[in-house]
Amino acid sequence: MLKIVAYVRYSNASMMLDWNIFVGALIFFILCGILIFQNQIWEEEDYSRNKKWYKWKTSAIKSNKGDLSRIYPTSNK
């Protein structure tokens, strides 16, 4: 049987938010904001590139009432 014993020395250390943690959190949130904004730009570009296909898909879903099994060909005839 393997026994694992962890020894933690007692100290009066306390957690304080210092300047490095604040700067790290600030950089993290700025990067998250940039990535969210960039992702929105990529989605808009993708939609504008494929606008014709999205309109066709939307009209196909409306005309078939959500059943897409008949709009895609199952075999090459």
C-alpha positions as CSV (number, residue, x, y, z in Angstrom):
1,M,0.0,0.0,0.0
2,L,1.3,3.4,-1.0
3,K,0.9,6.2,1.4
4,I,1.3,9.8,0.2
5,V,1.9,12.4,2.9
6,A,2.0,16.0,2.1
7,Y,3.8,18.4,4.5
8,V,2.8,22.0,4.3
9,R,4.7,24.4,6.5
10,Y,2.6,26.8,8.5
11,S,3.0,30.4,7.6
12,N,1.3,33.7,8.0
13,A,1.1,34.3,4.3
14,S,-2.0,36.0,2.9
15,M,-3.3,36.3,-0.6
16,M,-3.1,39.9,-1.9
17,L,-3.9,41.2,-5.3
18,D,-0.8,42.8,-6.5
19,W,0.0,44.7,-9.6
20,N,1.0,41.6,-11.7
21,I,-2.3,39.9,-11.1
22,F,-4.2,43.1,-12.1
23,V,-2.2,43.6,-15.3
24,G,-2.6,39.9,-16.2
25,A,-6.4,40.0,-15.7
26,L,-6.5,43.3,-17.7
27,I,-4.6,41.7,-20.6
28,F,-6.8,38.6,-20.4
29,F,-10.0,40.6,-20.7
30,I,-8.7,42.8,-23.5
31,L,-7.7,39.7,-25.5
32,C,-11.1,38.1,-24.9
33,G,-12.8,41.2,-26.1
34,I,-10.6,41.3,-29.3
35,L,-11.3,37.7,-30.0
36,I,-15.1,38.1,-29.5
37,F,-15.1,41.2,-31.8
38,Q,-12.9,39.4,-34.4
39,N,-15.2,36.3,-34.3
40,Q,-18.2,38.6,-35.0
41,I,-16.4,40.0,-38.0
42,W,-15.6,36.5,-39.4
43,E,-19.2,35.5,-39.0
44,E,-20.4,38.5,-40.9
45,E,-17.9,37.9,-43.7
46,D,-18.9,34.2,-43.9
47,Y,-22.6,35.2,-44.1
48,S,-22.0,37.8,-46.8
49,R,-19.9,35.3,-48.8
50,N,-22.6,32.6,-48.6
51,K,-25.7,34.8,-48.6
52,K,-27.2,33.1,-51.6
53,W,-26.8,29.6,-50.0
54,Y,-28.3,30.8,-46.7
55,K,-31.3,32.3,-48.5
56,W,-31.8,29.0,-50.4
57,K,-31.5,27.0,-47.3
58,T,-34.0,29.2,-45.4
59,S,-36.5,29.0,-48.3
60,A,-36.1,25.2,-48.5
61,I,-36.7,24.9,-44.7
62,K,-39.8,27.1,-44.9
63,S,-41.3,25.3,-48.0
64,N,-40.6,21.8,-46.5
65,K,-41.7,22.8,-43.0
66,G,-38.3,21.9,-41.5
67,D,-38.1,18.4,-43.2
68,L,-34.8,18.6,-45.2
69,S,-34.8,14.9,-46.2
70,R,-36.3,15.6,-49.6
71,I,-34.3,18.6,-50.7
72,Y,-30.9,16.9,-50.9
73,P,-30.5,14.3,-53.6
74,T,-29.9,10.7,-52.3
75,S,-28.5,9.3,-55.6
76,N,-27.2,10.4,-58.9
77,K,-29.7,9.7,-61.6
